[in-house]
Amino acid sequence: MSLLIGIDVGTTHCKGGVYDYQGKECAFLKTDTQIRWDCAGGAVIDANTLWESVCFLVKGLTDKVNPKDIDAISVASMAEAGVPLDRHGQPLYPIICWFDKRSQPQSDWWVKNFGPRFVFEITGVVPSYKYTLTKLMWLKAEHPQIITKCCTWLCVADYICYLLGGKKVMNKSLACRTMAFDLTKDAYSREMLEVAGVPHQIMPPIVESGQVIGSVSALAARETGLLQGTPVVTGGHDHVCGALATGILTDEYALDSSGTAEAVIVALNSPRLDWEIGEKGLTVGHHVMKDMYYLMGGMSASGASVEWFKSFVEGKKKENRPGISYNTLMSEAANFDPFSTGLVFVPYLRGSGAPWPDPSRKGAILGLRDYHGQAHVTRAILEGVSFQLRAAVLAIQEVLGHQLDHLRVTGGGAKNKMWLQLKADITGKHFEVPQVEEASTLGAALLAGVGAGVYENGKQAAHSVYRVKETVFPDKEKHRIYVKAFEDVYVPLQKILGEVDRLITSSHLE
């Protein structure tokens, strides 16, 4: 039996799956991603601890299958986070999480001096604290010795591949999330790097996803249980790996990749860099499929909004009482008619995304009265996140010039039928749930298979594995109610709350 391993290093969890050539899951494990808050007040991950977590994960997988059957391994990861390495390949600074806002001043500098349009028409993204370039500028300003000693910057997936035994490279799907990649030239932008004052030599060679870049070293073999010599293959951006696994190879349908953050993705045959796309908060970049691109929009705090409220509720409980489960929250939230709680939740805990992009925007719960309780707020959060999903889908449809009849949904958000039904009712789309819900790990495994020669290309790989488990259809009457609520309440609130947010910011009330 021949098998493939895919790893997904995510914001909340590190996940790993073993799959056969038809995409059947033979083993799956996950462990928490250890995020801590540093002296700068931001969220970071210790690079060595992350590697230990991945080793623990892979060792657990190799204990469940015969390592001799594993043909190759590949890695997907959160997109914008990365690590500076010295000449010995050792981390010089913790991994700054993509949602960490310490580099907001550097992002503001780009907006003030060059404008978002200038950046988008080169890179396919607008300036943001999320991206590699602004984080490197922050490091240069606050810790110049780090940049002086830095020989290579690697995004997380490429860093893990390097430790497994691969070369120091960057795959194109992650290079497009650095704000330093020129989509018009298909190479790093010397102009962007020079303006930022970042040495271009620290950026590693760029390669396609699905390429063999080395083999598992003796040291990595001891730590993971993999056989020494197992091919290590370039992976990619976790959401885009999920797009591969779910067959998002055209712009006829979209992926709803639902996790801590949520992204709606369609495939493009060429990069579209017209400003109407960037102005809506949509981004463009390389697909993990060779010679293909993606159009993406979404929000930074989808599952994170639910996690925030869950943690808030648990914080109010006594220490000797058990925490509340997600199933409990979801089942309580199911007992409401559409838009009936009297509450509106705006899911901007980490700023707003498409189609109203603004990193300074803030989350809000509106309409609170003394009779509102846990279930009311949970329901409002789920509705608010789903309203924002509808807004992103509408923006993508406007750019494409046609309707998206259905979305394929993966990640944690695919596991709760009630929330899926809510998304269908609010967007008016039907949602396909694939047999393998953790599509990012499967997508990474498919890239491992492409590199190992199991599949001729990504298209063949995707067609070999995609199967529908179930389809969730919208309720027409509930959709009518939600469309009215979206148009009469949620959309008008954007302008009103934008003014409130600016008042809070200008008054230094944060």
C-alpha positions as semicolon CSV with decimal commas, in nm:
position;residue;x (nm);y (nm);z (nm)
1;M;0,000;0,000;0,000
2;S;0,148;0,336;-0,104
3;L;0,069;0,642;0,105
4;L;0,124;1,018;0,114
5;I;0,156;1,251;0,414
6;G;0,023;1,606;0,425
7;I;0,089;1,845;0,715
8;D;-0,101;2,169;0,779
9;V;0,062;2,408;1,025
10;G;-0,230;2,632;1,117
11;T;-0,294;2,920;1,353
12;T;-0,485;2,711;1,607
13;H;-0,370;2,356;1,532
14;C;-0,100;2,160;1,355
15;K;-0,269;1,879;1,165
16;G;-0,139;1,578;0,980
17;G;-0,302;1,320;0,757
18;V;-0,197;1,002;0,580
19;Y;-0,383;0,929;0,256
20;D;-0,385;0,667;-0,014
21;Y;-0,375;0,762;-0,381
22;Q;-0,756;0,790;-0,398
23;G;-0,762;1,038;-0,110
24;K;-0,887;0,797;0,155
25;E;-0,779;0,908;0,500
26;C;-0,575;0,633;0,665
27;A;-0,466;0,828;0,973
28;F;-0,522;1,178;1,108
29;L;-0,388;1,364;1,411
30;K;-0,372;1,720;1,536
31;T;-0,201;1,910;1,814
32;D;-0,231;2,267;1,939
33;T;-0,017;2,543;1,790
34;Q;0,157;2,702;2,087
35;I;0,106;3,079;2,056
36;R;0,240;3,311;2,325
37;W;0,238;3,687;2,383
38;D;0,581;3,851;2,382
39;C;0,722;4,169;2,534
40;A;0,614;4,367;2,226
41;G;0,255;4,280;2,313
42;G;0,208;4,064;2,005
43;A;0,143;3,701;1,921
44;V;0,443;3,482;1,837
45;I;0,531;3,116;1,797
46;D;0,867;2,974;1,900
47;A;1,012;2,816;1,585
48;N;1,184;2,531;1,770
49;T;0,869;2,450;1,966
50;L;0,671;2,446;1,642
51;W;0,916;2,198;1,490
52;E;0,884;1,978;1,799
53;S;0,504;1,984;1,757
54;V;0,534;1,880;1,393
55;C;0,776;1,600;1,485
56;F;0,536;1,478;1,754
57;L;0,254;1,486;1,501
58;V;0,441;1,301;1,227
59;K;0,574;1,044;1,476
60;G;0,216;0,975;1,579
61;L;0,121;0,921;1,215
62;T;0,416;0,693;1,138
63;D;0,323;0,485;1,443
64;K;-0,015;0,418;1,278
65;V;0,115;0,314;0,936
66;N;0,424;0,147;0,794
67;P;0,681;0,420;0,714
68;K;0,798;0,206;0,421
69;D;0,463;0,273;0,253
70;I;0,506;0,653;0,261
71;D;0,606;0,781;-0,082
72;A;0,650;1,151;0,005
73;I;0,560;1,428;0,248
74;S;0,458;1,790;0,192
75;V;0,352;2,082;0,412
76;A;0,083;2,351;0,398
77;S;0,077;2,639;0,643
78;M;-0,070;2,970;0,750
79;A;0,027;3,210;0,477
80;E;0,203;3,523;0,596
81;A;0,400;3,409;0,901
82;G;0,770;3,333;0,865
83;V;1,104;3,300;1,039
84;P;1,444;3,470;0,990
85;L;1,735;3,223;0,990
86;D;2,105;3,279;1,045
87;R;2,379;3,125;0,829
88;H;2,353;2,802;1,026
89;G;1,978;2,777;0,965
90;Q;1,892;2,867;1,325
91;P;1,596;3,096;1,407
92;L;1,692;3,451;1,500
93;Y;1,348;3,560;1,619
94;P;1,015;3,394;1,700
95;I;0,758;3,353;1,423
96;I;0,536;3,663;1,429
97;C;0,177;3,549;1,377
98;W;0,000;3,677;1,068
99;F;-0,266;3,853;1,277
100;D;-0,011;4,032;1,498
101;K;-0,046;4,407;1,435
102;R;0,295;4,531;1,549
103;S;0,384;4,625;1,190
104;Q;0,075;4,841;1,135
105;P;0,291;5,160;1,131
106;Q;0,497;5,013;0,846
107;S;0,178;4,930;0,657
108;D;0,051;5,284;0,715
109;W;0,381;5,417;0,577
110;W;0,324;5,232;0,249
111;V;-0,032;5,365;0,224
112;K;0,078;5,722;0,296
113;N;0,380;5,729;0,066
114;F;0,277;5,504;-0,223
115;G;-0,091;5,421;-0,183
116;P;-0,258;5,079;-0,183
117;R;-0,315;5,081;-0,559
118;F;0,058;5,105;-0,634
119;V;0,129;4,801;-0,416
120;F;-0,165;4,597;-0,543
121;E;-0,083;4,643;-0,911
122;I;0,259;4,489;-0,846
123;T;0,190;4,227;-0,580
124;G;-0,181;4,143;-0,588
125;V;-0,220;4,251;-0,224
126;V;-0,265;4,586;-0,052
127;P;-0,038;4,700;0,233
128;S;-0,112;4,522;0,560
129;Y;0,053;4,436;0,889
130;K;0,001;4,071;0,792
131;Y;0,261;4,048;0,521
132;T;0,628;3,953;0,533
133;L;0,757;4,286;0,402
134;T;0,599;4,499;0,676
135;K;0,713;4,250;0,942
136;L;1,069;4,265;0,807
137;M;1,052;4,645;0,814
138;W;0,941;4,627;1,178
139;L;1,229;4,394;1,261
140;K;1,472;4,629;1,089
141;A;1,339;4,925;1,290
142;E;1,316;4,752;1,628
143;H;1,584;4,481;1,605
144;P;1,829;4,583;1,330
145;Q;2,078;4,318;1,441
146;I;1,828;4,049;1,336
147;I;1,822;4,173;0,977
148;T;2,201;4,209;0,980
149;K;2,244;3,845;1,087
150;C;1,958;3,710;0,873
151;C;2,069;3,496;0,580
152;T;1,728;3,357;0,482
153;W;1,362;3,430;0,549
154;L;1,136;3,128;0,518
155;C;0,759;3,109;0,539
156;V;0,635;2,846;0,783
157;A;0,561;2,560;0,540
158;D;0,896;2,605;0,368
159;Y;1,072;2,621;0,706
160;I;0,925;2,284;0,808
161;C;1,022;2,135;0,471
162;Y;1,376;2,266;0,524
163;L;1,398;2,100;0,867
164;L;1,270;1,774;0,720
165;G;1,565;1,778;0,483
166;G;1,467;2,008;0,199
167;K;1,645;2,307;0,049
168;K;1,584;2,665;0,161
169;V;1,325;2,772;-0,096
170;M;0,990;2,950;-0,106
171;N;0,694;2,815;-0,299
172;K;0,504;3,060;-0,519
173;S;0,174;3,046;-0,332
174;L;0,347;3,169;-0,015
175;A;0,577;3,409;-0,199
176;C;0,259;3,588;-0,311
177;R;0,177;3,658;0,056
178;T;0,502;3,842;0,125
179;M;0,405;4,174;-0,041
180;A;0,743;4,141;-0,212
181;F;0,647;3,927;-0,513
182;D;0,587;4,090;-0,852
183;L;0,304;3,903;-1,024
184;T;0,372;4,086;-1,350
185;K;0,731;3,956;-1,361
186;D;0,677;3,630;-1,171
187;A;0,970;3,711;-0,943
188;Y;1,055;3,906;-0,631
189;S;1,006;4,279;-0,671
190;R;1,345;4,447;-0,635
191;E;1,159;4,778;-0,619
192;M;0,943;4,675;-0,322
193;L;1,239;4,525;-0,135
194;E;1,465;4,825;-0,198
195;V;1,201;5,077;-0,093
196;A;1,144;4,874;0,224
197;G;1,517;4,861;0,291
198;V;1,513;4,481;0,303
199;P;1,816;4,298;0,157
200;H;1,695;4,101;-0,144
201;Q;1,948;3,824;-0,078
202;I;1,759;3,704;0,231
203;M;1,467;3,598;0,010
204;P;1,519;3,234;-0,095
205;P;1,483;3,092;-0,448
206;I;1,122;3,059;-0,565
207;V;0,989;2,722;-0,678
208;E;0,656;2,578;-0,786
209;S;0,446;2,381;-0,540
210;G;0,470;2,005;-0,587
211;Q;0,845;1,992;-0,651
212;V;1,088;1,760;-0,474
213;I;1,337;1,979;-0,286
214;G;1,524;1,712;-0,091
215;S;1,472;1,404;0,120
216;V;1,419;1,332;0,487
217;S;1,750;1,365;0,670
218;A;1,887;1,118;0,923
219;L;1,811;1,362;1,206
220;A;1,454;1,427;1,089
221;A;1,402;1,053;1,043
222;R;1,492;0,991;1,408
223;E;1,257;1,266;1,525
224;T;0,958;1,184;1,303
225;G;0,970;0,810;1,237
226;L;0,988;0,872;0,862
227;L;1,240;0,673;0,664
228;Q;1,557;0,858;0,576
229;G;1,543;0,944;0,208
230;T;1,164;0,992;0,189
231;P;1,108;1,272;-0,067
232;V;1,026;1,617;0,074
233;V;0,798;1,814;-0,159
234;T;0,707;2,183;-0,162
235;G;0,358;2,256;-0,031
236;G;0,185;2,592;-0,007
237;H;-0,064;2,833;0,143
238;D;-0,312;2,629;0,350
239;H;-0,626;2,778;0,196
240;V;-0,490;2,723;-0,156
241;C;-0,389;2,365;-0,078
242;G;-0,749;2,319;0,029
243;A;-0,859;2,461;-0,306
244;L;-0,654;2,192;-0,483
245;A;-0,804;1,911;-0,275
246;T;-1,158;2,030;-0,349
247;G;-1,103;2,071;-0,721
248;I;-1,118;2,452;-0,733
249;L;-0,955;2,470;-1,075
250;T;-1,187;2,718;-1,251
251;D;-1,394;3,024;-1,158
252;E;-1,722;2,832;-1,193
253;Y;-1,736;2,746;-0,823
254;A;-1,560;2,854;-0,507
255;L;-1,406;2,712;-0,195
256;D;-1,519;2,835;0,145
257;S;-1,212;2,753;0,354
258;S;-1,341;2,795;0,706
259;G;-1,113;2,794;1,008
260;T;-0,968;3,055;1,243
261;A;-0,988;3,284;0,942
262;E;-1,220;3,225;0,647
263;A;-1,140;3,261;0,279
264;V;-1,349;3,233;-0,036
265;I;-1,132;3,123;-0,328
266;V;-1,183;3,081;-0,702
267;A;-0,922;2,983;-0,960
268;L;-0,804;3,213;-1,240
269;N;-0,610;3,139;-1,558
270;S;-0,411;3,463;-1,532
271;P;-0,339;3,722;-1,262
272;R;-0,594;4,003;-1,257
273;L;-0,444;4,318;-1,110
274;D;-0,707;4,580;-1,197
275;W;-0,764;4,810;-0,902
276;E;-1,136;4,735;-0,864
277;I;-1,026;4,400;-0,720
278;G;-0,782;4,540;-0,466
279;E;-1,021;4,817;-0,371
280;K;-1,272;4,553;-0,259
281;G;-1,016;4,390;-0,031
282;L;-0,972;4,090;-0,261
283;T;-0,627;3,947;-0,326
284;V;-0,467;3,768;-0,620
285;G;-0,181;3,520;-0,616
286;H;-0,034;3,195;-0,744
287;H;-0,239;2,879;-0,707
288;V;-0,051;2,565;-0,601
289;M;-0,141;2,444;-0,951
290;K;0,128;2,541;-1,200
291;D;0,035;2,832;-1,429
292;M;-0,285;2,901;-1,235
293;Y;-0,383;3,181;-1,000
294;Y;-0,647;3,252;-0,738
295;L;-0,885;3,530;-0,643
296;M;-0,946;3,537;-0,269
297;G;-1,155;3,730;-0,020
298;G;-1,264;3,668;0,334
299;M;-1,226;3,763;0,697
300;S;-0,954;3,728;0,959
301;A;-1,181;3,634;1,250
302;S;-1,437;3,373;1,149
303;G;-1,380;3,074;1,375
304;A;-1,173;3,314;1,585
305;S;-1,492;3,503;1,673
306;V;-1,652;3,186;1,808
307;E;-1,330;3,097;1,990
308;W;-1,316;3,447;2,142
309;F;-1,669;3,419;2,281
310;K;-1,611;3,064;2,405
311;S;-1,300;3,180;2,593
312;F;-1,489;3,481;2,727
313;V;-1,769;3,261;2,863
314;E;-1,523;3,013;3,012
315;G;-1,335;3,297;3,178
316;K;-1,651;3,386;3,369
317;K;-1,684;3,034;3,507
318;K;-1,522;2,914;3,826
319;E;-1,186;2,747;3,777
320;N;-1,304;2,410;3,908
321;R;-1,588;2,389;3,654
322;P;-1,540;2,234;3,309
323;G;-1,528;2,456;3,002
324;I;-1,817;2,483;2,761
325;S;-1,807;2,272;2,445
326;Y;-1,853;2,397;2,090
327;N;-2,140;2,151;2,050
328;T;-2,320;2,311;2,344
329;L;-2,278;2,660;2,200
330;M;-2,398;2,549;1,859
331;S;-2,699;2,354;1,985
332;E;-2,811;2,652;2,197
333;A;-2,774;2,884;1,898
334;A;-2,992;2,659;1,682
335;N;-3,308;2,745;1,878
336;F;-3,382;3,077;1,707
337;D;-3,571;3,193;1,403
338;P;-3,374;3,392;1,142
339;F;-3,245;3,727;1,268
340;S;-3,466;3,710;1,576
341;T;-3,226;3,769;1,866
342;G;-3,233;4,147;1,836
343;L;-2,853;4,141;1,814
344;V;-2,610;4,214;1,532
345;F;-2,249;4,099;1,549
346;V;-1,982;4,260;1,331
347;P;-1,686;4,015;1,309
348;Y;-1,401;4,264;1,288
349;L;-1,200;4,142;1,587
350;R;-0,890;4,158;1,364
351;G;-1,000;4,433;1,127
352;S;-1,231;4,404;0,828
353;G;-1,170;4,226;0,499
354;A;-1,355;4,205;0,168
355;P;-1,546;4,399;0,052
356;W;-1,484;4,677;0,308
357;P;-1,114;4,637;0,388
358;D;-0,986;4,837;0,684
359;P;-0,740;4,700;0,943
360;S;-0,851;4,965;1,194
361;R;-1,212;4,844;1,203
362;K;-1,334;4,691;1,528
363;G;-1,576;4,418;1,620
364;A;-1,912;4,502;1,772
365;I;-2,220;4,347;1,930
366;L;-2,518;4,577;1,883
367;G;-2,862;4,568;2,044
368;L;-2,770;4,422;2,384
369;R;-3,042;4,417;2,650
370;D;-3,046;4,267;2,998
371;Y;-3,241;3,960;2,882
372;H;-2,978;3,856;2,628
373;G;-2,773;3,554;2,724
374;Q;-2,509;3,318;2,597
375;A;-2,727;3,155;2,330
376;H;-2,841;3,489;2,186
377;V;-2,484;3,612;2,148
378;T;-2,362;3,286;1,994
379;R;-2,641;3,298;1,737
380;A;-2,560;3,661;1,655
381;I;-2,191;3,574;1,608
382;L;-2,273;3,293;1,367
383;E;-2,510;3,517;1,173
384;G;-2,261;3,805;1,165
385;V;-1,979;3,588;1,032
386;S;-2,219;3,447;0,771
387;F;-2,331;3,796;0,667
388;Q;-1,966;3,884;0,611
389;L;-1,923;3,567;0,406
390;R;-2,219;3,677;0,191
391;A;-2,054;4,016;0,140
392;A;-1,729;3,852;0,023
393;V;-1,913;3,618;-0,215
394;L;-2,104;3,911;-0,366
395;A;-1,778;4,101;-0,418
396;I;-1,617;3,805;-0,595
397;Q;-1,923;3,755;-0,815
398;E;-1,913;4,121;-0,914
399;V;-1,550;4,087;-1,022
400;L;-1,612;3,761;-1,209
401;G;-1,925;3,890;-1,378
402;H;-2,125;3,576;-1,305
403;Q;-2,296;3,394;-1,020
404;L;-2,137;3,120;-0,812
405;D;-2,406;2,856;-0,778
406;H;-2,237;2,660;-0,504
407;L;-1,945;2,661;-0,266
408;R;-1,735;2,369;-0,150
409;V;-1,667;2,403;0,221
410;T;-1,375;2,269;0,424
411;G;-1,212;2,316;0,762
412;G;-1,366;2,340;1,105
413;G;-1,666;2,527;0,970
414;A;-1,761;2,224;0,760
415;K;-1,820;2,008;1,066
416;N;-2,128;2,177;1,210
417;K;-2,448;2,117;1,015
418;M;-2,638;2,401;1,183
419;W;-2,375;2,663;1,091
420;L;-2,354;2,524;0,738
421;Q;-2,730;2,558;0,703
422;L;-2,706;2,914;0,832
423;K;-2,440;2,996;0,571
424;A;-2,657;2,846;0,298
425;D;-2,964;3,040;0,414
426;I;-2,776;3,372;0,430
427;T;-2,574;3,342;0,107
428;G;-2,844;3,164;-0,093
429;K;-2,583;2,916;-0,216
430;H;-2,569;2,543;-0,170
431;F;-2,266;2,408;0,009
432;E;-2,089;2,085;-0,081
433;V;-1,911;1,904;0,201
434;P;-1,633;1,677;0,069
435;Q;-1,561;1,332;0,206
436;V;-1,233;1,459;0,352
437;E;-1,317;1,772;0,551
438;E;-0,956;1,867;0,635
439;A;-0,873;1,964;0,280
440;S;-0,548;2,150;0,353
441;T;-0,375;1,835;0,474
442;L;-0,514;1,639;0,179
443;G;-0,402;1,915;-0,059
444;A;-0,051;1,899;0,084
445;A;-0,055;1,520;0,043
446;L;-0,164;1,559;-0,320
447;L;0,130;1,792;-0,382
448;A;0,353;1,526;-0,225
449;G;0,204;1,284;-0,477
450;V;0,269;1,520;-0,767
451;G;0,632;1,551;-0,659
452;A;0,668;1,176;-0,619
453;G;0,523;1,112;-0,965
454;V;0,205;0,948;-0,836
455;Y;-0,003;1,202;-1,028
456;E;0,089;1,365;-1,357
457;N;-0,017;1,706;-1,226
458;G;-0,241;1,877;-0,972
459;K;-0,547;1,852;-1,195
460;Q;-0,521;1,474;-1,214
461;A;-0,460;1,460;-0,839
462;A;-0,770;1,666;-0,761
463;H;-0,992;1,464;-0,993
464;S;-0,865;1,144;-0,832
465;V;-0,979;1,233;-0,482
466;Y;-1,270;1,478;-0,476
467;R;-1,597;1,322;-0,361
468;V;-1,904;1,487;-0,214
469;K;-2,021;1,368;0,126
470;E;-2,335;1,581;0,146
471;T;-2,488;1,899;0,006
472;V;-2,666;2,162;0,216
473;F;-2,930;2,369;0,035
474;P;-3,070;2,709;0,141
475;D;-3,421;2,749;0,278
476;K;-3,591;2,998;0,043
477;E;-3,803;3,170;0,309
478;K;-3,515;3,204;0,553
479;H;-3,296;3,333;0,271
480;R;-3,555;3,603;0,196
481;I;-3,552;3,716;0,560
482;Y;-3,174;3,720;0,576
483;V;-3,134;3,912;0,249
484;K;-3,360;4,185;0,387
485;A;-3,162;4,193;0,715
486;F;-2,835;4,208;0,523
487;E;-2,948;4,493;0,298
488;D;-3,148;4,691;0,555
489;V;-2,926;4,645;0,861
490;Y;-2,584;4,486;0,809
491;V;-2,472;4,686;0,504
492;P;-2,589;5,029;0,633
493;L;-2,413;4,959;0,964
494;Q;-2,076;4,950;0,786
495;K;-2,065;5,326;0,731
496;I;-2,210;5,407;1,073
497;L;-1,970;5,182;1,264
498;G;-1,679;5,300;1,054
499;E;-1,739;5,649;1,194
500;V;-1,766;5,509;1,548
501;D;-1,438;5,322;1,505
502;R;-1,265;5,638;1,386
503;L;-1,397;5,828;1,689
504;I;-1,263;5,560;1,922
505;T;-0,925;5,559;1,749
506;S;-0,892;5,939;1,738
507;S;-0,992;5,967;2,104
508;H;-0,731;5,706;2,207
509;L;-0,998;5,499;2,380
510;E;-0,852;5,168;2,261
